[in-house]
Amino acid sequence: MATWRKLLVSACAFRARNATCRTFKTSSRGAEKDIFNDLESQFRAFREKAATAMPGSDWNPFELTAGLPPERADIVIVGGGVVGWSIAYWLKRKEKARDALRVVVVEKDPSYTQASTVLSCGGIRQQFSLKENILLSLASADFLKNINDHLGMLNEDPVDLQFNHSGYLFLASDKSAHIMEENYRTQREVGAKVALLSPSQLKERFPWINTDGVALASLGLENEGWFDPWSLLNALRRKVMSMGVYQCFGEVTGFRCSASTAEAKDGDIFNVKRIKYVNVQMPNSLEYQPVECAVVVNAAGANSGKIAEMLGIGLGPQQSISGIPFPVEPRKRFVYVVHCPDGPGLETPFLIDYSGVYCRREGLGGNYITGMSPEEAEEPDISNLDVDHEFFQEKVWPRLAHRLPAFESLKVSSAWAGFYDYNTFDQNGIIGLHPLVTNMYFATGFSGHGLQQSPSVGRAVAELIVDGCYKTIDLSAFDVKRILLQEPILERNIV
Amino acid sequence: MAASLLSQAMRRCSAHTCTVAFRRSLSSAPSSVFNRFLLKLNHHFYDVKNIVGWSSWLRTRLVRRKNKLFSHTRQRFGDNIAAAYYILSVRGSFRFAGQSEWFRPDSRGRFSYEFLSTPDAHIEHMDLSGTLINHDGLDNLVRQNKLQTLSLRGCPEVDDWFIGRLHVFGESLVELDLSHCSCVTVGGLAALKNLRKLQLLDISGLPLLQSPGLVRILVEEMLPHCRVTGADYERGLTQTDSLEPPENHSETSSHTNTGLRPI
């Protein structure tokens, strides 16, 4: 319509010009050239439109809902927390050519109100007993040390994580001092900088601690502390979206798979699935988009068990492999912010007592963050994120006041609750492929350590997907098959 | 009448040329060379972005080169000589324990190799002010556990991670000068608790400290035997008419550990 109008207008103008300016030869020739220029540009527009109508382009004649994921992707990452974005970052770092991998990150909650990442205390430590955990944490500290080399962007402010280098302080009683000593030897061997302190040395360094019942203490000297998880998440998102990863807000409600049968050594026959489509449902709507994909990564955190159930893991007969459920479930943990004007100052480390209570400084105004892991039998209800203040009064405060006498008078300013992606099997991460699903990689079950291990876990999963094997840190101890073989690898905690 | 006809024709022709010019500007190529160049660059957006990224990599190349680990020197000559060589190559200066003269490079960066004659002498005083040392370069110096004074005045690459690594000097370091290091924040100053023998600390001129007075009070409480200079108490307080003058005017008086905070 517009083109016809333009033609008509130019034709009228041409006739008008010819009628009045017959003597001005140059202008009429200019008018002819102008007509041909117009025609040329209209032909060009027509050619472009024809090219977009051909298959292979993203143009669609129907109106689409905003926010739908693309119809086809190479890798779909379920879960937009720090682990999911870290995997997306390393996939884009390791792809062999530009735009070789189309990666889509699917996140259920655009406001991140229930995501474990942003509700975390933000600590990072190397004081573990398993070598793999220590290596993961050291590599993550290296990533955070050089974060502007990794996640820095042109014309943007440098990333500020507000990292506090105060270290972790673990206290052990008589019963667990030997475990702490063995852990110390492993940590030193692997390269973590930790120091053991006797009760008198502890009292000298931190006079505000009550060393009653403490047999040994272990202080992290380097690469330990806490930081702001929201800044890390935003820095990752900003950088990764600039590298070309699609972000989609929607919930994964199902999969469409193709199945084939496989026979185990003992003659068991079971179904092996291959995911063909991921159904992503839009928020507040019944509309869903099946995303055709090659690989799916389950980084859904506390909801990973639900995703695994959608594929039938755990729903088979009891005695077979498909009857073993995926052991990750959400567990609610409370964090209380307290204000104590007489509390310890800038030297306060992230203190973890053998009774399970922990406490760290928050800011410079005499505020502290504290909490405790509840007993197995008293796990709080996971249907909501309401805070139980009775838990603080009954369980946390007495133990805290016993260890830090200054905390006998304090005021709870606020509190929040968050979910752990708790691995009920052995409380360590689960990374790798499941035998029953050929193209789903799991990166979940970190039970409270997801944030501090996320940069290096992202690299490990990207190595698995792109290179087929671990190249930097060998995490075969965290493979899924340990759950099917019932061989737990437990952290030897001192609590 | 002919004149009026002619003037009408002129007006219509000028209108016509205006419309022609307008249509040409709408349709195809912009006129100036610079605009055409920018449009051509826009077709290669990601290539241009990578090239600009390389330029920032080139800018940090000097810092990376200055902070390489001198492992071969350390293997061949020992820790002390390797540390001494590193300090001189990064344009700092040092003094051995028991000696009185400083080893410095001249203004062109050249230095004498007399330190080779004393392989067993430990370095006691280091002046690294204004150098490009960062947390990687500290690998060359971590074995110097008799270090007593360290000056990092005005080092642009010294940040919180660097201060976190200074715990290796915890049993010997007496004086530390962190003034005018633009990347240091209060999170790094919290790591100074491992320097148990520190007696003199300078934290003046740190632009990233939000409330320097409060930070100074907290650092003085954290290190009771240390005299902290810089970061006046008044800084960070809002200016009001009813503000009382601070109790402690002079910066040089030491602050005893009574557990009270002078607010």
Chai-1 contact restraints between the chains, C-beta under 6 A:
chainA,res_idxA,chainB,res_idxB,connection_type,confidence,min_distance_angstrom,max_distance_angstrom,comment,restraint_id
A,R17,B,H16,contact,1.0,0.0,6.0,A-B,restraint_1
A,T20,B,A9,contact,1.0,0.0,6.0,A-B,restraint_2
A,T20,B,R12,contact,1.0,0.0,6.0,A-B,restraint_3
A,C21,B,A9,contact,1.0,0.0,6.0,A-B,restraint_4
A,C21,B,C13,contact,1.0,0.0,6.0,A-B,restraint_5
A,S27,B,C13,contact,1.0,0.0,6.0,A-B,restraint_6
A,D34,B,V20,contact,1.0,0.0,6.0,A-B,restraint_7
A,S41,B,S27,contact,1.0,0.0,6.0,A-B,restraint_8
A,K145,B,W161,contact,1.0,0.0,6.0,A-B,restraint_9
A,L154,B,V52,contact,1.0,0.0,6.0,A-B,restraint_10
A,F163,B,G187,contact,1.0,0.0,6.0,A-B,restraint_11
A,N164,B,G187,contact,1.0,0.0,6.0,A-B,restraint_12
A,N164,B,A190,contact,1.0,0.0,6.0,A-B,restraint_13
A,H165,B,D160,contact,1.0,0.0,6.0,A-B,restraint_14
A,H165,B,G164,contact,1.0,0.0,6.0,A-B,restraint_15
A,H165,B,G187,contact,1.0,0.0,6.0,A-B,restraint_16
A,H165,B,G188,contact,1.0,0.0,6.0,A-B,restraint_17
A,H165,B,A190,contact,1.0,0.0,6.0,A-B,restraint_18
A,H165,B,A191,contact,1.0,0.0,6.0,A-B,restraint_19
A,S166,B,A190,contact,1.0,0.0,6.0,A-B,restraint_20
A,L221,B,H167,contact,1.0,0.0,6.0,A-B,restraint_21
A,E222,B,G164,contact,1.0,0.0,6.0,A-B,restraint_22
A,E222,B,R165,contact,1.0,0.0,6.0,A-B,restraint_23
A,G345,B,L218,contact,1.0,0.0,6.0,A-B,restraint_24
A,G345,B,E221,contact,1.0,0.0,6.0,A-B,restraint_25
A,G345,B,M222,contact,1.0,0.0,6.0,A-B,restraint_26
A,L346,B,A190,contact,1.0,0.0,6.0,A-B,restraint_27
A,L346,B,L218,contact,1.0,0.0,6.0,A-B,restraint_28
A,L346,B,M222,contact,1.0,0.0,6.0,A-B,restraint_29
A,E347,B,K193,contact,1.0,0.0,6.0,A-B,restraint_30
A,E347,B,M222,contact,1.0,0.0,6.0,A-B,restraint_31
A,L364,B,L214,contact,1.0,0.0,6.0,A-B,restraint_32
